Amino acid sequence: MKRLGVTALLLSAGLASAGAVEQAGLLEEGRRIARESCSQCHLVDGAGKSALPAPKLPGPTFGAVAAMSSTTSVAIKVFLKTPHANMPDIILSEAEIDALAVYILSLRRR
């Protein structure tokens, strides 16, 4: 019986590691998508990389979006699937939207 408990513990630790690797992959993919698809209008990272200087950007910084109390993974995903008058019609796959949500939420200050 003890062996079963130890095996379950090791298995769950392995799954946690796999989950962390997957999360890191989503984070990097989200960062890439943000830089390629969103940086014309938003400051997308802390490095100050944007096509326009921050005061002239038409959209909020991703850090500001992440800091909003209403920003959740679901809220980001719904927002990105809904047309908005002030945003270009950028078509992203479900996987790209998931990755972008992970990236934006990673910018939240804890």
N, C-alpha and C positions, 0 to 999 in steps of 0.2 A: 504494500500500500504506500509506503514512503517513497518507493521508486517512482510510482505514478505521479506523486506530488512534485517531486524534483523534475521529472520529465516535463510536466506541464509548465513548471516555472521556467525551465530552460527554453521551451518552445515559445512561451509568451515573450521572453526576453529577445529571442530571435525575431519574432514578429514585430516587436517594438523597433528593433534596429532596421528592419526592412521598411517599416512605416516612416522612420526618420529619413532614410535614404530617399524614399518616394517624395516626402515633403520637401526635401532639399532640391530634388529635381523639378518639382512644381514651382518652387521659389525662383530658381534660375530661369525656367521657361517663362514665368510671369514677368520677370525683370526684362528679359529679351523682348517680349511682346510689348511691354510698356515703352521701352526705348524706341522700338521700330514703329509702333502704331499710335502712340499717345503723346510723344514728346513734342509734337508740333504745337500742342495747345496746353500741355501740363508739364510742370516740373515733376519728373517721375522718380527721382532718387535724391539722396542727400548730397550727391556729388555736384549738383548744380548743372546737370546736363539737360539742356533744352534748346530748342531752335531759337527761342526768344528769351530775352531777360525776364526773370520772374515777375517784375511789376507789369510787364506788357502781355503776359500770358492771358488768353481769354478764359482758361479753365483754372479751377483751384489746383493747388499742388496735391500730389498724392498723399503727402504727409498730412495735409489738412483734412483730406477726405478720410484717411485712416483714423484721425483724432476725433471725428464726429461720433457722438454716442450712438447715433442711429446706424452707423456703418457696421454691418455684419456680412458674413459670407453670402447669405441669401439676398440681402439688400443689394449688394454689388452685382450679383448674378442677374437679378431682376432688372436693375438699372441698365446693365449692358445689353439686355435683350429688348429693351423698350426704346423706340425712337424718341429723340429729344431735339427740339428745334435748334439749339445752339451747338449740337455736336454733329460731326460728319457721320455718315452712315457707314460705320466700320463693321464688317461682318466677321465675327469670330466664331470658331467652333466651340462646342461645349467644353472640350478639353482646354482650349485657350482661355475661355472665360473662367474656368476653375483655377487655372494657373495664375491668371491676373488677379483674381480674388485673394489667393494665398499671398501673392506678392504685396498687394495693397495693405492687407492686414498685417503683414510683417513690418510695416513702417510705423505701426502704432507704438507710441512710447508707453512703456509699462511703468 
